[in-house]
């Protein structure tokens, strides 16, 4: 009881125990930040780890206008999913003593925790939700997942310091008519299909205003997340995606004929592959086979991106990508506008090791979760832990010339490029005859991101080539001027 009182006193003072240390609370930010949860309502004490009955979590969330706190820690093993369909509810797992609260399931083919029709003003904090899927274990295939959103008119929901793991599917899916959501400081890990932000087949139900920030996606096969189909204003900021098998993030427009498209900001995120280096961020079904790299391939496979028009409004900036990654261009010159109340703290990637990683997930991490945090911190600090592919062996230096935007253009366009080290740089424009017609940069420049504007109003319509030379690095991009 003394430990319990000590924890509650820390919470009242704005502190929690996280990763075994007492830390200051992180504020709720993003589109879900206006959620009031169960503020002003009753306090419900969870006093048993049973599946149901008096004092259980299932009984606690059966009514709204309440805050749920825990008088004990341990595992809650469910016989059927808990479905939240009420308003004004806070589930505060930070109140649980060690080892915290872990929600599991007793059988395959079910999920653990769902936020469903008309649920509004929901805050869920410091819970671990754990499925049964394990990499390489086919016996638990098709066993569904851990957490999900699905239904009509779901609004103002916050998932804060959640760990969701070992899901076959629906690790943290967002389906249905959902808006004003925050997922922050959460660990999404060790899953086959951890997160899709999408719809069921037409008629399309739209998702709008989703903030995913300061999270770690680790050890998942793919879908970190996958976005598609009328998912608007996704603000994906300061996340770390590590160790995927197939791909990191995929934005998969045009998969169903006529489906609406995705608009998103992807800002200051870090991607650390252990394989498939060109698959960190994918537009369409797979990298490449679009107008930016291989040129018109004839009949396009379903879901393949060919022109900018196949994508919607994407702003991609400040991210740490493997240099082999192809699809990381923006289709708009500035971020999607985010209202002031929904803006999130955006750290530079260089400080994520200390500004984000220590605060992610539940307050009592398991050993394999702690190993993820330690590895990711080492990667962010520029070190190379054992078991992670050596960049010097696997990848060239990080010099990247991005495709100009817009393209085609009239008469101005923006050219972005990245330098891994300080070097002499030449950025020049050539015509179809191979003649240099403009020198945009000719000087020594420091490592980092650089941007140059080119005004081609003095030139005629046609095809031009932009060449970047930095030391031994050389890359060329084709540009089309339409006067």
N, C-alpha and C positions, 0 to 999 in steps of 0.2 A: 504493500500500500504506500510506503514511503517513496518507492521508485515511481509509482504511478503519480503521486502528488508532485514530485519533482518534474516529471515530464510535462504535466499540465501547467505548472508555473512557467516553464520555459516557453510553452506555446503562447501563453497569455502575454509574455514579454516580446514575442515576435521571433523566437528561436525554435529550432527543431534539432533532433538528432538525425544526422544523415551520414552514411558511410562510417558510422561509429564515432563521429565527431559532432560537437554542438556548433551549429552554423546559423547565421541570420536567415530568416525566411526570405525567399524570392517572391516578389509581388506577382500577382496574376496579371498578365499582359495579353494583348491580342483581342480578337473579335469577341471572345467570350468573357471579357473582363467586366462587362456590365451585369453578369450573373450575380444574383444575391444569394443563391443557394437557399439554405434553411434559416437564414438570418431572421431573428425575431420570433422563430417558432419554438416548438418543444425540443427538449433534449432527450434522446433515446439512448440508453446504455445497452450495448451488446454484451451479454453476460455468459453466452454459451457459444461453442463452436459447432453446434449441431446444424444439420441441414435446414431445419425449420423449427417452429414452435416458439414459445415465449422466450424473449431475450436473444433470438437469433437474428442474423443479418437479414434473412428473408422477411421476417416479421418487421424489422426496422424500416425497410424501404417500401413496405406495402402502403404507406401513407406519406403524403407530402407535408410541407410546412414543419419540417423538423431537421435537426442536426443529429447525426448518428456518431457516437463515440464508442470506443472499445475499452472495456475493463480488463481485457485479457488479450494475449497474442497467441498465434498458432495457425493451423491449417483448417479452413472450412471446406469440406468436401461436399459438393452438391450432387443431388440425385437428378435434378432438372435445372434448367437455366433460371437465374434471377432476372426478371424483366422489369425494368424501371419505366413506369408509365404514369408518374405523378409529377407534380410541380413543386418547386421550392424545397429542394432537398440537398443537404450536404452530408457526404460520407467522409469522415475525417480519420483515416487510418494512422495519422501521426500520433493519435492519442493512445495507440496500442503499445504496451511494453514489449520488450524483446520476446520473440523474434519478429515482431510485427505481424501483419495479417497476410496470409496467402490463400487465395481462392482457387480450388481445384475442382475437378469433376470426377464422378465415380464411374463414368461409362463413355464410350466412344459416341460419335455422331451427335454431339451436342456442344453448344457453346456455354460459357460460364455466366457472362454478364452482358445484358443487352440494354440499350437505351432506345426506347421504342415510341410509338405513336403519341404525339402531343406532349411529350416530356419537355418541360421548360424550367429554366433556372436551376440547373443541376451542377453541383461541384463535387468531384470525387478526387480524393487525395491519398497518396501514400498507401497504395495497395499493390500487391503482386497478384497477377492473374495468370495461372500456369496451366497449359494444356498437356497433351500426352505425346505429341509428335517429337520424334528424335531423328536427327539426320541419319539416313541409311537404314532406318527401321521401317520396313514396308508393312509391318503388322498393324500399325496404327494409322495407315493411310485413310484419307477421306473421313477423318474424325472431327471435322469442323474445327472450331477455334476457341478463342478466349473471350474477346470483347468485340462489340459492334454497335454501330448506330443503324437503325433501319425503321422507317415509318414516315408518317406525315407530320409536318409542322413541328419538328424538333428544333428548339432554339435555346441559345444562351447556355451552353454546356462547357464546363471546364474539366479537363483531365490533367491533374497536376501531380508530378512525381509518381507516376504509375510505372510499374514494370509489367509488361505483357510478354509472354514467352512460350515457346514450344507449341505453337499453333500450326495445324496443318493448313487451315484457311481461316480467314477472318481473325487475324491477330489483333487488329484494331481497325476494321473496315468502317467506311462511312458511306452508307447507301441512303436512298430515300430523299425526302424533302427536308434538308437539314441546313441550318444557317447559324451564324454567330457562334463559332466553336473555337475553343483554345485547347491545344494539346501541348504541354510544356514540361520541360525537364523530366522527360520520360524515357525509359529504356524499352525498345521494341527489339526482341532478340530471339535467336535460335529457332526460327520458324521457317516453314516452306513458303507460304504466301501471307506475309504479315499484314499488309495494308493495301487495300484498293479504295480509291475515292471515285465512285462510279454510280451506276444505275442498273436496275433491271431493264429488260428490253422495253421499247417504247410502249406506252407514252412515257416520255422522259420526265423524271422528277429531279429538280435542280438542287444542287448544293451550292451554297454561297457564303462567302466570308468565313474562311477557315484559316486560323493561324496555327502553324506547327513550328515551334521554335525551341531551340536549346535542348534537342533530343538526341539520343544516340540510337542508330539502327545497326545492329551487329550480328554477324553470323547467320543472316537470313539468306535463303536461296535467291530471292528476287523481291520486287514490289516494296521498295523502301521510300515512298509508296509507288503504286501505279495510279496515274490520274487519267480520267477520261470522262467524256459525255456530260456536258452541262455542269461542269464544276468551275465556279467562277470565283475570282478573288481569293486564290489560295496564296497565303503569305508564308513561304517556307524559308526560315531564317536561322542561321547559326546551328544547323544540325550537322551531325557527323555520321557518315555512312561508311561502314567498315566490313570487309570480308564477305562479299556476296559471291554466290556461285554462278548466277546467270547474268544479272544486271543490278545496278543500283536503283535508279529512278527511271520509270518509263512514262512518257506522256503519249498516250495511244489514241490519237484522234482518228476518225474515219474508219473505225473498226466495224461499226454497224452503219450501213448506208443512211445518210441524212442525220446522223446523231450530232447534236451541238458539241462545241469544242471547249477546251480547257483554257482558262486564263490564270496566270500565276506569276508571282515573283519568286525567284530562287537566288537568295542573297547571302553571301558570306558563309557558305557551307563547305565542309571538307569531305573528300571522298578518298578512301584508302582501300584499294583492291588487293587481294592476294592472287587473283587470276582475272582473265577477261578485262584487261585494262581499258579497252575502248568502249566498254559497256557501263561506264559510270552514270551517264545520263543519256537516255535514248529517246529520240523522237520517232514515233511510229512503231513498227513491229521490231525492227532491229537497226543497229547503226548502219549508216551508209545508205546506198541505193537512193540517194536523193540529189537534187540539183546542186548541192554544195560540195559534193565530193566526186561521185562517179558519173555524173551527168545523166541525161535521160536514158533510162534502161529499157524503154519500150513499154510493154504491158507491166504495170506495177503490181506487186503482190498486195493482197489485202492489208490495209493498215499502214502501208509504207508512205512516208512523207516525201513529196516531190518538190513542191513550191512552198514559199512562206505562207501562202493562202491556205495550205493544208493545216497550218497551226493557227492558233489565235494569238492573243496578246501575251507574250512571254518576255519577262525581263530577267536576264541571267547575268549576275555581276558579283565580283569579289570572291568567287568560289575557288577552292583548291581542287583542280581536276588532274588526273593522269594526263600527260601530254598526248597520249594516243586517242583520247576521247574526241569524237567528231562532233556530236550534236550538243553544242553548248552555246549556240548563238542566241541573241535576243531578236525578237521580231518587233519590238517597240523601243524607242530611244531612251525612255525614262521609266521608272517603276510604276506599276499600277498604283493609283492614288489610294492611300490608306487613311481613313479618318483619324484624327488626332487621338481619340480614346483607344484606338485599336493598334497603335504603333508599338512595336516591340524594341527592346534594346538590341542593337545589332553590333556585336563586337567584331573587330578585325579577326580573321582566321588565326592570326599569329598568337592570340591570347586565349583561345578556346580551352587550352589545356588547364588553365587555372580559373577561368571565368565561368566555365560551363561544366566540365566533366565532374568536378567534386560534388555537384548539386543534382546530378541526374539519378532518377530511379527512387526506389523505396529507401527508407532510412536504415534498413538492416539487409544489405546485399548478401547474396550467396557467394560462394567461393568463385564460381565461374563468372558471375557478374563482376566481381572485384577484378578478376583477371582481364576482363574486357576494358574496364576503366583504366587500369594500369597500362595496358597495351596502347590504347587510344591516346593517352597522355604522352607516351613516349613518341608515338608517330607525330603528334602535333608539335612536339618539341624538336623534331628533326632527327630523332634517333630511330633505330631500326631493331625492334625486339626480335628475338629468335622466333622463327616460324613465319615471319612476314617477308614476302619477296623483296630482295635487295634492289632498290631503284637503280643502282649503278649497273647491275647485271641485267635487269629487265627492261629498262626504259632509257631513252635519250634524255639529254638535258631539257629542262622545261622552257623551251622557246616556242611560242605559239603565235602565229598570225591568224587572227579570226577573219571570217568573211565580213566584208563591209556591210554596213546597214544605212539606209535601205539599199536593196539591189534587186532589180534595176533602180536607178536614181535619176533625179533631175532637179537642179544640177549639182546638189551638194550631197555628200555621203560621209559617214563616220567609219574610221578604220581603227580597230583595237588590236593591240599585240602585247605579249608578255615576254619579259626577259628574266631568266633565272639568275644571271650574274651581270655585273656591270660590263659593258662591252661597247665597241664602236658599232654604230648602227647606221645603215643606209636604207631608207624607205623611199622607193621611187615608183613612178608610173610609166608604163610602156604602152605603145600602140601595137596594132596587129603586125606591123613590120619589124617589131623588135626595137624600135627607136625610143629612147628615153625622152619623155615629154615633160616630166616634172619630177623634181626632187623635193620630197616633203620633209625628210629628216636626214641630216648628215652630220652626226656628232656622237660623242660618247654619252651614253645614258646609263642610269643606275638600274639595278634589278627591280622588277615589279611590273605593274600594269601601266600601259601608256595608251593614249588616245590622240588621234590626229583627224582633223576635218579637212576634206578636199573639196574645193569649189571648182567644178569643171565647166563653168559657164563659158569659158573661152574656147572650148573644144566641141567638135561635132559629135553627133550621136554615133554610137558604135561600141565595139568591144575593146576594153582596156585591161591591162594586167598590173596588179600591185605586187611588187617584190620587196620582201624584207630580207636583209642580210645583216647578221649579227655574229661576228667572228666566223666560225665555220658553218653556222646555221644559215639556211636559205629556204624560203618558202614563197610561193606565188599564189595569188587568188585572182580569179577572173571577175571582172566587173562590167556591167552593162549600163551605158549612159543613154538615156532617152530624152532628147531635148524637145 
